[in-house]
Amino acid sequence: MEEKVYLELSEENGTSHKFYEVLIKDTELTIRFGRIGDSGTIQKQTFDSFEKAKIAADKKIKEKTKKGYAVSVIGVRQKRKVTRREVTSYVSTSNQAPVIWSFESDSSAFGIFIENERCWLGNQNGNVFCLDHQGKVLKQYKLPDGVKCIVGDSDWIYVGCDDGKVYDLTGKLPRVSYEIEDNVDIYWLDIYAGFLAISDEKGKVSVINHEEEEQWSASSKGNSGWMVRLDDSCVFHGHSKGITSYYDLEEGTTGWEQKTLGNILFGWQTKDKIYAATSNKDILCYTKTGKLHSTYKCDAAVYSCSTSEDGKLVFAGDCYSSIYCFNESGERLWKFATGSSSALSMQYFNKKLYISTSNGFLSCIDVSEEGIKSSKEGKIKKIKKINAPKSVEIFDSTILDETNDDKSGIILKCVKDGQNLRVKVLSVGFKKEWNVQFPKNLRKENQYYIVDEIRESKKGSFYRTFGNIKKLRGFNL
């Protein structure tokens, strides 16, 4: 016996691009879900009989129809538009950089984030790897679509993907923290204090809050917004015509603007400065009040840039697979070949430069005075090469562990607030009127949850979950 049901998410604005397919064949239940136009993720389960498989299938279909999915015909809707930056990577003729180790992820990698004990890498196959500073893989995830970027927001690590979702990596499994409308062709993302900024192909920048509600949006004078950076009071948007600043994360008042000769391809910031890598072979450094501070001249279009913590050293990666270092005033100190391909993202940490490349490598480079001196003298040490482990399966972000232990964390409850489902804190010591930033695909009215931690946002007025989320069984006030 065989039975199939195909669903798509139906919304009034017509921007949804998600499908969910349920197939029962004899005693086997197959679930296929993902972005319309893709093959999607497949999960299988075997039951004792066709009838039991159908009961499980009907339950899943009911859950999806409650969320707005409806029976549809395959092929009617179109795949969400995804633009990946065109990258041309030429071979560098410079001396080899002092690479300590190089991890091969098997696909072009834009996403990188380096913190005290861990290095994060995400590639266009949707693989996310967490490594230590010696290159050992600590854990890995498989996301449903390619990784756009990895950003840090205080202690939170977020991954922005081509499926329009932003995943929180602070728990055992990734959880969907934000979901962006399917009619937005995302170019870049950044997050500060729970506020998410999105820049897109049309030169529009938007800020949404912790409940995925739009705070404001604005159209800059250029298109192709490959740069967006946030701080406590500003959004800095880099596009084909230059940089536009917007004051106040909650209001978005247009501030200063600076024209550039080339397209902005990447952005970086320190406490008081903003850096823009351009197709015009340079990095432009501005104060956060809009004054040009320094220019760093490279020999080809600049794909990425970074600085030391104090801004005394400025690093760049170009389309000829070279990396550079400048002092703060703009003097070039050195130039080396990456040893792999062009650096699409980079970050400096503890006298080392970490780069993710167009052929999928994460490389750790010794940029200390001793390391640079050795490379200039041609004393190149053997590079430790590390291969990616076998890929894991794509996770289902709607699955939650369950517990009846109400003493192991902070208790939350999902409640109806008008037409919306909101999450509140029940545990003692928290403001009962505040909402909690919580995955929308896990919200169910009157459901109790327990989480590792709840932290107040830097911007105030709401809480953020940190760590693991579990469904709390058998709990009553």
N, C-alpha and C positions, 0 to 999 in steps of 0.2 A: 504493500500500500504506500501511496505517496501523496503528499499535500504540501502546497507552497503558498505563502502569503508574502507579498512585497509591499512595504510601507515607505512613505517619504514624509518628512516633516512639513506640514502645511501651515503657513502663517499668512496673515492678511497682506503683509508687505511683499510677499513672494520672493524673499531673499534667501530662504533656506536651501541648503544643498546637501542634506543628509538622508541616507536611506537605511532601512533595516529589513532584512529578508529572513524569513523563517521557513525552513524546509524539513519536513518529516518524511523519512524513507524507511519503511519497516520500523525498526526499533531505534533508529539513529536520528537525533535532532541536530541540525546544522544551522547555526546563526551566522549571518554575514552582514556586516555593518560598516559604514564609513562615509566618505565624501562621494557624492554623485559623480559618476564618470570614472571612478577608481574601482579596482577589483575588491578593495575593502579587506577587513579583518575577518577571519573565519574561526569559529569556535564549534567544537563537536562534543556531543554527549550521547551515551548509549543507555537505553532503558530496558526494562524487562519485557515490555510490550509496546505495540503501537499506541494503545490507549493511554498509557502512562506518558509516553513521549508527547502525545497531543495535549494532555493536561498541562505539562510544562510549557509547551509552545503557546497555548492559549493564555497562560499567565503572563508570558513575556509580551505577547501582542497587546494584552490589556494594559500593561504598564506603559507601553509606548503610545497607545492611543490616548491615554490620559494626559500625556505630555504634548499632544497635538499632532502626532503622526497619523496619516490616513492612507488607505489602500490606494496604490498608484500603478501606473504603467511604466515599466523600465524604458528609459531613453527619451522621455518627454522633456525632462529638465536637463539643463546643461551643467557641466562641471564648473566649480568655482574657479575663477581666474587666479592664477598664481604666477607672479613674475619673479624670476631669479636673476640677479645681476649678471650680465654678460661679462665673463672673465677671460681675458687673453693672458696666458702665462708664458713668457719667453724665458730662455735659459740665460742666466746671469754669467758674465765673464769675470766677476769679482772673485777674490779669495774666499775660501770656505769659512763660514761662520763657526765659532766654537760650540757646536751642538753637543750636548751631553747625552741626551737620549731622544728618540723619535718613535712615537706611537702611530701605527698605521690603522686608520679606521675604515678604510675601503670605499670612502665616498667623500666628495668635496665638502669641506667643513667651514661654515661661517661662525658657528656658535662656540664661544670660549668664555670661561670665567674662572679666575684663580683666586683662592682664598687661603687662609692660614695653613690648613692641613690637606686641602683637596684641590684638584684641577678638574674642571668640567669641560667636556667637549661634546658638541652635537653636530651631526652631519646630515646631508640631504637624503639619506635613506631612513631618517627618523631614529637613528641610534644615538643614545646619550650615554657617555662613559664618565665614570667618576674614578680618578686615579689619584695616587699620592704623589708627592713631589719627586719620587724616584721612578715614576712611570708605571707602578704596579696598579692594575685594575682592581678597584675596591668593589664596585658594583656597576651594573649597566641596566638600561631600560630600552624598550623598543616602543616608540610613539607611532601613532597612525599615519603621520606624514612627516615631510622634511622639516628640519630645524632651521628657523630663520636666525635666531639669536638666543643667547643665554645672558640673563641680567641678574644682578644682585640688588636687593633692596634690604639694607640692614642685614639681618640674619637669614632672610629668605632668598632662595634661589629659584628663578623662574625660567621656563623654556617657552619661547614663542614659536609656534609651528605654522606650516603652510595650510593646515586645516582650519585656521582662524582661532584656535584655542591656545590659551596660555596656561601651562601646567606648573603647579607648585611642587618642588622636589624636597620639601622639608620632612616628609614622612617616609614610611617604608615603600609606598607606591606613589607615583605621580597622581595629583588630583587637579581637576580643571578649576582654575580660579577665575578665569575670564573667558568669554566667548564673544568673538567679534563678528558683526553682521557679515553675511556671505557676499554682499555686494561691494565689500572693501577689498581692494587688491593691496595687501599689506606689504610695505617695504621694510619698515623697521619699527621696533618697540622699545620703550623704556618704562620703568616703574619706580615711583618714589612714594613712600608712606602709604601704599595701597592705591595710589592713583596711577592709572595706566595711560600712557600716551601712544598713539598710533599715527605713523606717517605713511602716506600711500602714493600710488603712481601719479595722481592728479595734483599733487602738491598740497593736499589737505592734511591738516593735523587735527586730531581729536583727542580729548581727554575724557576717560570714563572713570567712575568712582568704584568703590568696593562692592556695590550692588549691580555693577555693569550698566549703570545709568549714565548717559552722556552728560558731562558737566558743560562742555562747550566744544565747538569746532570752528576752524578758520581755514581759509584758503590763502596760501602764500603766493607770491608772484611767479614762482617757478613750478615745475613738476618734478617727478622722480625724487621723492623725499627719502633719501638713503640715510639721513641723520636725524635723530631726535634724542635729546638729552634733557633730563629734568633735575632740578634741585628744589630746595625748600620754597622758592618763590618764582621760579621761571621755567618756561619751556623754550628750548633752543632747537629750531627747525632748520636743517640744511637741505637744500634742493638745487635745481638746475640753475637758478639765478643768484644764489647766495645763501645768506643766513637771515632768518627772521626770529626775533625773540617775542615771547608772549608773557606778560606779567600775571602772576597769581594763578596757581593750578586750578582754583575753583571758578575763576572768572574769565581768564584768557584775554586780557587787554593787550592789544598790539603794542610792542615796545620798539626797540631799535631794529634797523635793517642794514645789512651790508651786502653790496653786490660783489660777486667774484667772477673772475675770468673763466673759470672752469666749473663743471658740475661738482657738487659736494658728493663724495663717495663714502665718507665715513666720518664719525664724530667722536670726540673724547672730551672729558672735562676734568678739571681739578677744582679745588674749593673756590678759586677766584678767576679761573680762566676757562675758555672754551677753545677747542682745537678742531679745525676742519681740514680733512684730507681732500684734495681736489684732483680733477683730471688734468689740471694745468701744471702738473709736476711739482706741486708745493703743498705744504701744510701752513695754514693761516691760523695764528693765535690771536684771539681777542680777549680783552678783559670782559667781565660779565656786564659791564656797562656799555659795551659796543665799540671800544677803542682798539684799533689794531696795535698789538703789542710786538709781535715778531713774525717773520716769514722764514720757513725752513725749505730750502730748495733741494729737490731731488732730481733725478735724471729721467724719470718717466712718470706716468700717471700713478698716483698714490692710492692704494686700495685700503690701507689701514694705518692707524697711528696710536700711540700711547705715550705715557710719560712716567718718570719715577714719581714716587709719592709727593715729593717736594717740588716737582716741576723743573728741577735743575737739568734733567736729561729728557730729551724728546726723541722718540723712536718712530720709524716709518717703514712701511713695506710697499714696494712698487710692483708693477705688472711685469717686470723683468726678473722676478724671483730674487730680488735684492732686499736687504734690510739696511737701515741707516740709523746713526745716532748723532744727535746735535746737542750742543750746550744750549742753555736757556736763551742766549742772545741770537742764536741762529748759525753759529759756526759748526760746520760738519766735522765730526770727530772720527768717524769711520763708516765704511760701507762693506758689506759682505754678502756672499750668496747664501741663500737659505739651505741649500743642499737638497731641497725637494722641489717646491714650486712656489707660487706667489702667496704671501701672507695675507689672508682675507680678514683676519682679526688678530689682535695681539694684546698682551698685558704684561707689564713689568711687575716682578715680585722678588724681593730679597736678592738683588744683584743678578737676577736671571730674567730673560725675556722669553715668554711663552707665545708661540704663534700657531694658528690653525691655518691650513693651506688648501689651495685649490685642488690638490690631489688627495686630500683627506688626512694629512698628518697633523699630529700635535707634537711640536718640537720644543724642547727645553734648551735654551742657549745661555751659556755662561758669558754675561756681559760685565763681569767684574774687571778691574784693571789688569789682573793677572791673566784672565781668559782672553781678553782682547790683545794683550801683548803677545801671547803665545801664537794666536792666529795670524797676527801681522808678521811674525817671524816664520810662519809656515809650519809651526809645531802643532799639528792637528792630532788630537787624541781619537781613538777609535770610538765611533758612535754606538751606543747601546740601542739596538733596534728591537722594537716590541710589536708583536702582531695582535690584532684584536681577537678576543675570545669568540667562540661560537655565539651567534646572535640568539637572543632570547625571544620569546613570543610577545606579541603586542598585548598589553594588559587591557582589561575592561575597567574603565574608571568608575563605573557604577557599582562595582562589587565592594562590599564592606565586611570586614570582620565583625563578629558579634560578641558581646560579653554581658554578663550580669553583675560584674564587679563595678559598683558605683563609687568606689574609693580610689580608683587608679588614675583619676584625672579630673578635668573640669566638665561638669554636666551642662549640656545645652538642650534646648527644645525648639522645634520648628513650629511656628504658629502662623495662622492666617491673619494678614493685615490688609484689609480691603481686598484688592485683587491679587495681592502679592503674598508669597511665602517668605517670612523673615525668620531668622534664627536669633534666639536670645540666650543669655547666660542664666542658669538657675543656681549655680553654686554661690555660696556666701562670699561677700567681699567685692562684688562686681556691680556695676550700674545696670539695673534691670531694664532700663528704658533704652539702652544702647543696642544697636544691631551688631551682629557678628558677621564678618566676611566669611562666607561658607559656600562650598561648591553648589551651584544650582541643580546639578544633575543628581545630587544626593538628598535634596530637600523633599520631605514628605510630611504633610500636616500631622501635628501631634506626635511626631516621632522624637524620641530622646536619643541623644548622642553623648559620647564621652571622648574628649580630646586631651592630648598630652599637656598643652599649654594654651592660654589665652593671653594675648598681649595688646595693650592699648596702642593705637596708631599714633605716630608722631604728630599727625595733623589733628588728633583728638576726635571725639564724638562717635567712635566705633572701635570694636575689637577685631583682632585678626587671630585666626587659629595658627598654631605652630606645632608641627609634628603629625602624629597619627590620629586618624579619626576612626571611631568604632561605633556601631549601632548598640545602644544600651537596651537590653531586654529586661522585662519584668520590673521596671522602675515606676514607682508612683510617689507623688509628693506626700 
